[in-house]
Amino acid sequence: MKKIGKAASFLTRYISIIILIFSAAAFWKPQVFSWATNYTSVFLGAAMFGMGLTIRAEDFRVVFSRPKEILTGCAAQYTVMPLAAWFLCRVLRLSPDLAIGVILVGCCPGGTASNVITYIAAGDVALSVGMTIVSTLIAPLMTPLLVYVLGGAWVEVSFAAMVISVVKVVLIPVILGIILHKMLEKQVVKIQEILPLISVISIVMIISGIVASNKDKVITSGILVLAVVILHNFIGMAMGLAIAKILKIDYPKATAIAIEVGMQNSGLAVSLATANFASNPLATLPGAIFSVWHNIAGSIFAGIRRRNQKAAH
C-alpha cells in the first residue's frame, strides 16, 4: 500500500507531464483513446467521489475559522474568472463554439489540483482545501447561473439542464464520498494515500478522450485556444494575488488564494460541454487544453512562490 501511495503522490505531483504524454499519445493514436469521451461524466463523478472521500469534519472547521480568506477566494473565483472569460471572448471575437467552452471553464469551481499545487508552493493547504470545498458545494447554483448570464449571448443555455448536470457529476459524488468517509473513517484513512490516483486517472482519461476525438479541431483551433487559456489562467492568478495583497492577507494564504482562483475544475467544463452543448463541437476544447495548461502554469507559479518565501526567511 505504501508503494502505491508513493506512486500516487508522484503521479499527482507531475500530473501536467502525465497529461502531456497521454495527450500526445491520444493525438498520435486517437482510436485507442476516443472511447473515453463516452464516459466523461463517469470519470468526473469518480474524481469528485475521490475528493469527497478525502474531506474530513476538520476541513469544514477551516471554513468557519477563516471566513475572510474563504470568502475572498470564492468571491474572486466566481467573479474574476467568469468575467475574464467573457472579456476575452468579446475582445478576441471567438466563435460561439469556442466562446461557450471558455465561459464554461471560467464559471467552474476550483479544481482539486489546486490543493496539490498549493502544497508544492508551501501555501496554506488547509485554506486551499476549504475554498475548493465551498466553491464546489455552491457550484450547482453558481456555475449554471453564470453560464446562463454570460454565455447566453453566444448560444442558447438551459439553466435547469445545467443544474441537473452539475448536481449529478459534482454534488452527489462529493456528498457520497463525505458520507462514506464519515461511516468508514478507519478504512478510508488506510487507503487515503492512494485516493489521488482516482482523480489523476479520471482527469487523464477525460483529456485523452477529448484530444483523440477532436484531433482535427486541435490542429485548426488549438493555438488560438491555448493563447486564450494562457491569458485566462494568468489573469486569474494575478488578480487572485492582487486581491489578497490589497486585503493584506499573509503570504501562504495569498499563495493559496491566487492558485485557487487561477485553477479551475476544467474536467467539469468538459463534462458540461459534452452533456449540454453537443451541437457546439469545439466547446470541449478549451476545458481540455486548460486541464493541461493550468497544471503547468500552476507548477511554475508554485516554484516561484516557494523560492520567494524561502528567500524572505
Protein Blocks (a to p, Z undefined) as FASTA:
>chain_A
ZZmmmmmmmmmmmmmmmmmmmmmmmmmmmmlmmmmmmmmmmmmmmmmmmmmmmpcfklmm
mmmmmmmlmmmmmmmmmmmmmmmmmmmmmmnopafklmmmmmmmmmpccdfklmmmmmmn
opafklmmmmmmmmmmmmmmmmmmmmmmmmmmmmccdfklmmmmmmmmmmmmmmmmmmmm
mmmmmmmmmmmmmmmmmmmmmmmmmmmmmmmmmmmmmmmmmmmmmmmmmmmmmmmmmmmm
mmmmmnopafklmmmmmmmmmpccfklmmmmmmmmmmmlmklmmmmmmmmmmmmmmmmmm
mmmmmmmmmmmZZ
